[in-house]
Amino acid sequence: MIKKLASYIKEYKKASIATPIFVILEVVMEVVIPLLMARIIDVGIQNNDIHYILEMGILLIISAILSLTFGMLSGRFAAKASAGYAKNLRKAMFHKIQDYSFENIDKFSTSSLVTRMTTDVTNVQMAFQMIIRILVRGPMMMIFALLMVLSISAKLSLIFLIAIPILGAILFFIATKAHPIFEKVFKKYDKLNRVVQENLNAIRVVKAYVREDTEEKKFKEVNDEVYTNFKRAEKIVAFNSPVMQLTIYTCILFISWIGAKLIVGGDMQTGQLSSIITYAWQILSSLMMISMVFVMVIIAQSSAERIVEVIDEEPTIKNPEKPIKEVKDGSISFKDVSFCYSDEEDENKFALEHINLDIKEGETIGIIGGTGSSKSTLVQLIPRLYDVTKGEITVGGVNVKDYDIHALRDSVAMVLQKNVLFSGTIAENLRWGKKNADLEELEDVCKLAQADSFIQEFPSKYDTVLDQGGTNVSGGQKQRICIARAILKKPKILILDDSTSAVDTKTDALIRKAFREEIPNTTKIIIAQRVSSIEDADKIIVLNEGKIDGIGTSEELLKTNEIYKEVYESQKKGDDEEDGE
């Protein structure tokens, strides 16, 4: 894991190396200062040598300035290295997520991925900064100060040689107890983020149903869980500080007691004792630093493991070794296709079973079926958003698994059930279909999608800024912009997954007419709840519980398929009643 994470330091290696170098130089200067002070007391003041005092004083000031300078430089490089390291980790995770299939994303959940890219990366960033700076400073300060104490008094140095191993054992005990709890904490963070995300995404529904109290209760429960687990972990970690302080004061007490005896006996000078006390503070404060890093590393360890999980996760959908990079045409063939979302091929868990279907280039295919009949799942298999469990799907006579994924998906345009628009202008959203499309091209596709008329009514027209998610346009307008975006792609296959549900029947009919006249060679697959949306399709597929219940034209299905007949008659009856009113 450490090797994996270290590989993302990359261009910030120089800053990562420079930091400990300047830290060591800072430590050297800090260790020199007590020695110079001891010389001033024991030599200069003792002998009343003003010249010597001035000499040592100047060296003392220079050492202090150098220590300060080296400290500032180490802090600057540490900040640069840690921030850059965090940037690279987030970049690596984001790039990896872009390669994920829907199955991979479902495994982690959206909220968990957000937590890992924010909270977890921040924890690792802080730990890394402390490692290259404080974890270098602490041991180096302790070693140099110990050597100085040893050179002054071997007896007093024994105090530290006893204290340090005891502290090390206590810190190890704290770490082993706290780490499992921190692991639980971050899982609770995932849950907390999910609750917040759901609430914000569905805030209009929450307010419409006056469910604020319920949502607050839900948030309170998960928030309390985070608090409880964090409190448990911090209670254990909290022992670190009093143990350290007890050790520091005990050591200083013993040093003062033994040192005073040595001075009285003439074995030690006053300046030497004062420098040893200073070194004692340096040694024990360095231990405090190490313990702080230790605590941070305990927290970061759980975060690091979660980050590596995302980076190491292998996408379930990959390019073949020698992918085909051009899709010949929009013909589609399903050959005994079965699909299940889980890895286990349990016959009871199949969302789709034994699908056999041939679609010619340029055909318009309608798909109808009840809720849960796997209509959306069927079309998501075509651009390999999911891979088939059994059987095969061909596009242009080639198995979809043999295509370059980008080439395949570039030839298939999907307008999903949940239409998504991004923050930015209408033009920017449309250009997702074609990056360099000019205004004339945008207007042409919007006319096909019956979107140009309402866009022209906006004061800024195609430069109208959309809020996040397109909340400042209606559902029907959003659908038409999304359809226009898909057409701009000039795909060989166009899939509309219940994408005209929010538009009126007249507009729906105009969109379908435009499809027939303007893009006749594009294979069009329309999933709809309204029979009128697919009535004039070349073929209509009736799905029932993941199986094809019937295929044919509207006239043929009215004679042969009970499900279609029932839906058709119920909707036509409803339309007649509305007309009568």
N, C-alpha and C positions, 0 to 999 in steps of 0.2 A: 504493500500500500504506500509506504513512504517513498519508494522509488518511483511509483506511478505519479504521485503528487509532485515530487521534486522535478519531474520532467517538464512541468508547466511554468517553471521559473523563467526559462527561455532567455529572452533579451534582457532580463533584469538580473542576470548572473553577476555582472560587474558591480551593480549596486549592492547585491546580496553579499558579495565578497568584501567590498569596501567597508560595509557597516562593521563587521567584527574587527577589521584592522584598526579602524578609528576608535572602536570601543577599547581595544587592548592598549592603544596609545593613551587614551583617557585614563585608564586604570593605572598605568605606569606613573603618570603625572600625579594622580591622587595618592598613590603609595609613597611617592617621593616627599610629598608635603609634610606628613608627620615626622619624617626623618630630619628634614630641614628645621622644623620647629624644635625638635629635641636638641639639635646642634646649637641652635640659638640659645636655648635655656642652659644646657650643660657646659657649653664652651664660651659663648659670647657673654651671657649674663654672669656666669660663674667667674669668668676672668675679667669682667668689665671691659671687654674688647669691642668698642663701638664699630671699628672698621670691619671686624668679622660679622658683627650683627647686621650691618648694612649689606655686606656681601650676600649673606644667607637670606636676608630680607628680599633683596632683588631677585635672587633665584626662586624664592618662595612665590613672589608675584608673577614671575615668568611661568612657573609651573602651573599656577592657578589659571592664568590666561590660556595657556596651552590646553589644560584640562577642559576648560570651558569651550574652547574652539573645537577640540576633538569630539566633545560631547554633542555640540551642535551639528557637526558634520555627520556623525554616526546617526543622529536622529533624522536628519534630512535624507540620507541614503536608505535608512530603514523604512521610512514612510514611502519613498519611491518604490523600493523593492516589494514591500507588502501590498501596496495598492495595485502595482502592476501584476503581481502574482494573483491577486483576487480577480483582476480583470481577465487574465488568461484562463482561470478556472471557470468563470462565468461563461466566457466565450466557448470553451471546450464543451461545457455542459449544454449550452444553447445549440451549438452545431450538432451535437450528438442527438439531441431531442428532435431536430429537424429531420434526421434520418429514421427516427422511430416510426414504426407502424402504429395503427390505432391500437393494436394489441399491446404494444409496449407502453403506450400512454395510459391505457386502461389499467395496466399492472401497477403503476406508481400513483396514479391519480394526479389531477392538475394541481390541487392544493399542495400536495407533497413536493412536486417539482418546483413550485414557486418558493416554498420554504427552503429547499436545498440550494436554490440559486441566490437566495437573499441571506437569511439568518445563518445557515450553515457555512456559506462562503465567508461571511463576516467573521464568524468564530475562528475559522482556519486562518484568515488574514491576520487577526489579532495574535493568534498563537505563533504564526510565522514571524511576525514583527518582534515578538518577545523572545523567540528562540535565537534569531540572528543578532539581537542586541543584548537583552537582559540575561539570557542564558549563557552568553559569552562573558558578559561583564561579571556576573555572579561568581562562577568558578575561577576566573582569572584573578578577580579581586581577592578571593579567598586564598588562592595559592600564593600570590605575591605577598599578601599581608601575613600569611602564616610563615613564609620564609623570613620576612622581616622580624616577626616575633621570635622565631627560632634563632635568628642571629643575635638578638638582644638577650633572650632568656629561654633556655631549653625547658626549664621547669614550668614556666607559665604556658608554653606552647602545648604542654600535655593536656591542659584544660580543654583546648579545642579538639584535640585528637580523641578525647572521650565524648565530647558533646556532639560532634558532627555525625558519627555513626548512629547514635541514638535518634537524632533528628531524622536521618535518612530512613530508618526503619518505620518511624511514625508516619512520615509522608507516604511511604509505600502502602501502609495499611489504609490510610485515608483514601488513596487513589483507587485501590481495589474495591472499597466499599461504595465510593461515589459514582464510578463510571457506569455501572448498570442502571442506576437511577437516572443519570443524564440521558442515556439511550431512550428511556421511557418518555422523558420530557420532550424530546424532539419529535417523537411520534404523536404526542399530544399537541404539539405545535402544528403539525399537519392537519389534525382534526380542527383546531382553532381556525386556521386559515380557510379550511373548507366551509365552515359555518359562516365566516365573514364574507367569503366569496359568494356563496349561495344567496346570502341576504342582500348584498349589493346588486347582484345580477337580477334578482327578483324583487327589488324594492317596491316597484309599482304594484305587484301582486300582493305583497305584504300589506301595503297601505290600503289597497282596495278591499281586502278582507279583514282589515283592522286586526292584524295578527302581530303587532309590535310586541305585545306582552309575551307571546309564545316565543318569538325570536330572541327576545331579551333573556328569557328563561333558559333557552337552548345555549345561548352564548355564555351565560353565567355558569352553567354546569361544566362546560368544557374549559372555561377560563379558570374555574376553581380547581379543576383537575391539574391544569398546568401549574397553578400556584402550589397545590399540595405536593406534587412531585418535586418541583424546584426547591420548595422549602425543605423537604427531606434531604435532598442532595446538599443544599447549602448548609444545613445543620451539621452534616458530617465534615464538610470542607471548612466550616467555621472553627473547628478545633485547631486548624493550622495556625491561626494567629496567636491565641493564648499560649500554645506550646512553644512557638517561636519566641514570644516575649519572655516567658518564664526562663527559657534557655539563655537568652541575652542577658537578663538581669542577674541570673545565677552566675554566669561566667564573669561578668564585670565585678560582682561581689567577691568572688574568689580571687580575681586578678588584683583588686584593690587591697584585699587582706594580705595575700602572699607578697605582693609588690611592696606594701608598706614595711613588712618585716625585712625584706631584702634591702630596702633603703636604710633602715635602722642599722642593719648588719653591715652596711657599706658595700654590699654586692651589686647595688643598682643605684643609678642617679635619678633625680626627680624628672628630668626631661625624658629619660628612657621610659619611666612608668607612664607618663602622660602620652607618649607616642604609642605604647602598648595598648593603653585604654582606647586610643583612637583607632588602632588596628583592630582591636576587639569589636568596636562598633562596625568597622568596615567588613570584618569577617562575618559577623552575625547578621548585619544588614544584607550582605550578599546571600546568606542563607535564606533570609526573608524573600529576597528577589527570586531565588531559585524556587522557593515554595509557591510564590505567586505564579510563576511560569508553569509550575507543576499543576496548579489548579486549572489554569487556562488550557493546558494541554489535555487534561482530563475531559474538560468540556468539548474541546476541539476534536478529540479523538472520535467521539460519536458522530460529530459533523463530518469529519474526514471520511469515515466509513460510508456515510450516506452519499457523499459526493462521488466517491469511487464507484459505488453501486450504479449511479447514473452513467458515468463514463464507461464502465465495463459492460454495461448492458448491450447485448448484441441485438440489432434490429432483426425482427423475425422475417422481414421482407428485404431481400438483397438483390443486387444486380447479378446476373449470370456472369461467368468468366468472359465470354465473348458475346456481349449483348447486341441485338439488332437495333439500330438507331433510327430506323425509318418505318413508320406504319403505312402500309400500302393503301388501305382503304378502310372504310367504317363498317365492314361486315363483321358480325359477331356470331359465335357459335358456342353454346353450352353443351358439353358432352358428359352426361351422367354426373352432374355436379352436386356434391353434398358439402355442407359447411356447418361447423359448430364453433362457437366462440371459445370454449375451453380446449385445453390440450388433449383431454381425454375424448377419444372417439366413441362416445356412448350414443347408441342409436336413439335414446330418449332425449338427448340434448341437441340434436341436429336442428339448426334454425332453417336450413334448406335441405331437401332430400331429392335426389335423382332428377335434377333439372336437365331436360333436354330441349334445346331451343336453337333455331337458326334464324338469324336476322340479316337481311340483305342490305347492302350499302344504299343509303338514301331513304330507307323505309322509316315510316313513323310508327312506333310501337307504343301502345297504351298498356299500362299495368294498373290493375285494380284489385282490391282485396281488403279484407277487414283488418282492424288494428291487430298487430302482432303476427301478420302473415309473412313478414320478412321481405317486404317490397324494397325497402331501402337497402337491406343487406344484399339483395340480389344485384343491384346496380353498383354497389360499392366494390364488388368483386371484379368488375370490368377494368378499372384503372389500378387494381391491386392495392386498394386501401386496406383490404384484407386478402389473404390468400385462401384458395379453396382447400378444403380438407380432403376431398376425394374428387376424382374426375379432372377435367381441364376446360379452360376457356380459351378460345382463339379469337384474335382480332386481326382482320386482314389475312386470315389463313394461318397465322402464327400464334403459338401458345404465348399467352401474356407473360409467362415466366421467362421467356426467351428475349423479351424486349428490354432495352435500357429503360429503367423506371421513369426517368425524366422525359424521354421521348414518348413513352406510352401515355403518361399523364398529360403531356403537352397536346396530345391528339384527342384527349377526352376532356370535355368541359362539363363540370357538374355544378348545378345550382341546388344546394342541399336544402333540407327542410328548414334548418335554422340559418336564415340568411344573415351573413356577417358583412358589415361595412366597417371600414377602419377610419380612425380620426384623420381628417384631411378633406380636400375638396372632392366634389363629385368626379371631376376629371381625373384626379389622382387615383380614385377608387376604380374607375373604369379602365385605367391603363394597367391594372393588374393583368388584364387580358392581353395587352400589347404595350410594351414599355414606351415605344416611340410614336404612338398613334397621334395624328394631328386632330385638330378640332373637327374637321370635316368627317373623319372616320368615326369619331365619337358620336357625332350627330346622326350619322347613318345607322349605326347599330342601335342607338336609342330610339330612332324612329321605328325600327323593326320591333323593338321591345315595348313600344308605346310609352316610352319614357320622355321623349324629347319635348312633348307638349307641356308637361308640368315643370320640367327643368327650365324651360324658356320663361316661365312665369316668375321664377326666382329673380330678385334684383341682380345677383351676381351670376346668374345662369350656371354654367358649368364650373365656375370658380366658387360656387356656394360651399361653404365649409360645413362638413357633417360632424356632429358630435360623435363621441365614442359609441360604437354600435349603431350609428345612424338613427339616434332617438329623435332627431328633429325632422324626420320624414315619416310618413305613414307606412303601415305594413305593406300595402299594395305598391307604393312608390319604391320602397326598399326592394321588393321582389323584382320589379321591372328594371331597376338599376343593376341588380345582380344578374338578371337574364342578359341585359345588354353587355355586361362585362364578360360573360361567358361566350356570347356570339363574337365579340371582338377578337377572341382567341383564334377564330376560324378553325374550329375543331373538326375532326372527321366524325366524332360522335358527340352529340349534345344530350345530356341527361338532365331532366327537370324533375326533381323529387318533391312533388306536391308544391311546386314553386309558383303557382298562380292561384293559390287558395284565397289570397286576400284581395284579388282583383275581381271586378264584376264580370259577368258572363260575356258582355259585349267586348270588353277589352281582351278577355281571354280568347275569344274567337278571332279578334284582329291579330293577336300575337301568333296564333296557329296558322292563320292565312299568310302572314309574313314569312313564316317558316317554310311553308309549301312553295311559295313563289320565289323567295330570295335565296334560300339555302337548300335547294332540292337534293343535292348530293350528300348532304350531311345526314347521318343516321340519327334519328331523334327518338329518344325514349322518354315518355311522359308518365310519371306516376301521379295519379289523381284520385281524389275522393269523389269528384263530380263526374258523372258519366258524360256530360256534355263536353268536358275537356278532352276526352279521348274517343268520342263517338265516331269521328271521321278518320280514325287511325287505320293504317293498312292492316294491322293485326292488334288484337287486344288479348292480353294475357291475364287470366283470372288466377290469383294465388289464394290458397287456403291452407293455413297452418304449415307454411313452408313447402308446399307442393303445388305443382301446376294443376289446376282443376279444369281449365279449358283454354283453348287458343282459337281465335278466329276473328272475323269481322263482327261488328255490332249486330248485324242482321243474323249472322250464323249463330252467335252466342245466345241471342234471344230465343232461338229455337232449340238449342242443345244444352245450355248451361243454366241451371236453376239459380245459382248464386248471382250471376250477372242479371238474369231476368228479374229477380227480386229487387236488386239494387236499382235497376233501370226503372221499374214500375213505381217503386216508392218515391224516387226523385222526380219522375215525370208527374206523378200525382200531386206532389208538393208544389211543383211549378204551376200546375193547372189551378190549384187552390189559390196561389198567390195572384195569378192573372185574374181570377174571378173576383178577388177583393178589389 
